[in-house]
Amino acid sequence: MPITHAHTIFPAQKNDDDALCVQVRDLNFSYPDGHMALAGVSIKLCDGDKVALVGPNGAGKSTLMLHLNGILGGHGEVEIKGQRLTRDNLPAIRAMVGLVFQNPDDQLFSPTVFEDVAFGPLHMGLPEDEVRARVDAALEAVRMSSYKDRLSHHLSVGEKKRIAIATVLSMNPSILILDEPSAGLDPRARRTLINLLRELPITMLVSTHDMTLVQELFPRTIVMDEGRVVADGLTSEILEDEKLLTAHGLEKP
Amino acid sequence: MHFDAFDRYHEKESFIHHLDPRVKAVVTIVFIVSNALLPDGAWTAFIFAWLFLLLANALSRLGITYTIKRSLIALPFALIAVTILFSMPGEPIASFKLLMWNLTVTDTGFLRFVSILIRSWLSVQLAILLVATTRFPDLIHAFEHLRVPAILTTIIAFLYRYLFVLTDEVLRLLRARESRSAASAGKRSGGGVLWRAKVAGNMAGQLFLRSYERSDRIYNAMLSRGYTGHLYTLNPHEMKPRDYFVTAFAIAIIFIVQIIGRL
């Protein structure tokens, strides 16, 4: 059974600029080998939005995500919380945008869980007490408090994923960006993750192939294909549009 | 799939386990340097150094023979010193012919060779005890706080983290090769040596490419969390009076061993 959400207004249609969290205007990007990954992408996210980003492999989802905190820099405009992304405010933007990579082995690069979760806050220059408090809070949020002193390579994939989310939560981001969070998880770990994502009170943009997850968790869906946004609307409507789904290699859950 | 064979840490509650990692690191290094400085044939000093080692073993509650069993891994490296047997000038004690060489073992050469074996055997044992009683991340912190350059500690930390990931990757590659190394009925599996070498070379190349791409992704993950070229860590350790006492005590013993060795 899909969970019904309390969103009555379609978030992107609210014309309240204060509540704008992410705004991308006409973003273009080509990889060095000439492959055009993004061709004029524009999206808007408001505070509190939980948005799914779907589309076939190579549609440009990950590339778009890497633009939102300035890892990649294409032509076009990226605005986070009303601040335009430039070279100078890159550190500030990165503190606001929490990006969780698909492979937790890439995300967790420190020997212990504590060090990994503390990495962000420490590099933001926070004092020690504050860092420790944030690490505790972040691990608490993903229900992994008892894992603080564990070694990263001893964890299961599901545990690694949750710790990976904690590593950015500790930076108190304004928006959480997840790349295929449910890939490679067994049903139980997937369920735990879904519950976790539902509870986190934070703006979210999640790329995924898991359409059941989309249906359950996200009121709004953006469909990308060949570097373009081909649909952006209520998940319930998009999932009913079979012509759209088939045209972009997606399946109804 | 999980590969864990490198982790030599043994979880235990013991006096040695609870020491500050800096103390253990410093004492181990001082012990190794002291062994290297002992003159050839300082048998009494070697015995005292060994007793010191046994005491450390006993206090770690891993068992008195714990490090002896594991010290054999260092033997092949110590054997590099075997040329000393023949190259030191002195009284000949044995002589034999190997292929086209006439080899003569001298007494001073023999004395030095045995001394080198004992020195390296003792040193390796305390190092083994160090990694068995100290979690690796703590060890890295210890070196950080002992002012080892950050670039070195960082490299070691990453090496430690990704050694396991890489070994898993290698195991996967090997398994993929094995599961496709089939043979038709009545024929030998695989081609000639050259062909096999080529396959192995391709696999090594694959591994390098994958690691290279992974390093890129890791770097992106670091950038995303505010990395600008400086690594910051928190120090979870604090020197207690006991730690200072143990350091002083251990270094005093090592010093006495040095004096005994030079008498």
Interface residues (C-beta under 8 A of the other chain):
Chain A: L66 N69 I71 P91 R94 A95 V97 G98 L99 F101 N103 D105 D106 Q107 L108 F109 S110 P111 T112 F114 E115 A118 F119 G120 L122 H123 M124 E128 V131 R132 L151 S152 H153 H154 T167 V168 M171
Chain B: D4 R135 F136 P137 I140 A157 F158 Y160 R161 Y162 F164 V165 R214 R217 I218 N220 A221 M222 L223 S224 R225 G226 Y227 T228 H230 Y232 T233 L234 P236
